[in-house]
């Protein structure tokens, strides 16, 4: 992968810019440009690759349903419990 990145560096300055990246590379620039200078350094690319490998080759959050890891319910915590502890109860019916 690093070799492909070096090959994409058309001007040989050691950075990849939007002009040098095409297709998926544009997304890589958005995600990996940690200092916001509009280009990817070798260190930024390494960091991005390490994160990718830690996620078993998937982008962070890829393949998960919205709310996954929070019990699948809006407002639920990591353990799936409602905020504040107990699940809200319906008020008793009036007679």
Secondary structure by P-SEA (a helix, b strand, c coil): caaaaaaacccccccccccccccaaaaaaacccccccccccaaaaaaaaaaaaaacccccccccccccccccccccccccccccccccccccccc
